[in-house]
């Protein structure tokens, strides 16, 4: 539309026979077209506002649920790791207890043997032997028994200390585990609250569309809004084109009249060539358009999209932030956010052809910008409530959607 307006201005202002009145008329037409575009935008925003509040609340609830669910998952993973470590410590404690029981049994046997010998055992052993060699061997055996008893007592003490350390470690980890469980319960309560808020929001929307017909109407509302926007844009563009052609004819007539008068006054002075009406851009050719983005084809023409709409184009999956390019030369006639489509950009290619690029994260061109095939116009995203990063692309001819697959180059 703005391309047509620009051509109108250039044609009128560049005509040598144009008068000051024609210039003022041109400015008036330009301002009128700008006002019409503002009116179209205001009407669209008013329509979207009726559903915008509920959609925003639903989005906030979704974000809270996602955040809490992730925290809960991390807590559960930490609890599983602590349970595994606790099980390992319990096995170690059981092993120490078995060893402790064995040490106690052996120590008891040594103590009984020592009691049988008595306190003066070394002297008794020495006096009871017939020879010095026998006495020496008996004293050595007695010292061995005493040393063994001391070692057993030391080993028992060491194991008792180790068992106390393990039990303290188990108590500490149990305390941490209990704290983690308490945190889990708190997170679960928060999650339940967020889910209740989400359910309330969804119920609020469902109350407005209880009947099947109303639900179908709600699903089609976004598509109808887009259809109306395209119709308004086509009407504005057609009006601008009609004004341009009429102005060109007037300029040509004035130039011809001026040339005739000049020829009468000076027959040797050649007449001026009347300005030519600028033709529309050539129509796109089947199979001649470039793909707007490289990626996987998630939904074809007439397939069901994730939001329940019937696809009037193609859904192309691509990483977030991937550059989206124009499929052909044209003029940007719309660049803004729209319910159901997110950040959407519409390009008028002339001859009744338009291309739509929806669910972007970023729009790189504004309305009125002239673009060439392959120019960057947006960045892939998931705006408008789409679940995964992807570009929704449509091609329209005289307002009617056509299957883009046959118009795009083979890949």
Secondary structure by P-SEA (a helix, b strand, c coil): caaaaaaaaaaaaacccccaaaaaaaaaaaaaaaaaaaaaaaaaaaaaaaaaaaaaaaaaaaaaaaaaaaaaaaaaaaaaaaaaaaaaaaaaaaaaaaaaaaaaaaaaaaaaaaaaaccaaaaaaaaacccaaaaaaaaaaaaaaaaaaaaaaaaaaaaaaaaaaaaaaaaaaaaaaaaaaaaaaaaaaaaaaaaaaaaaaaaaaaaacccaaaaaaaaaaaaaaaaaaaaaaaaaaaaaaaaaaaaaaaaaaaaaaaaaaaaaacccbbbbbcccccccccccccccccccccccccccccccccccccccbbbbbbccccbbbbccccccccccccccccbbbbbbccccbbbbbcccccccccccccccccccccccccccccccbbbbbbbbccccccccccccccc
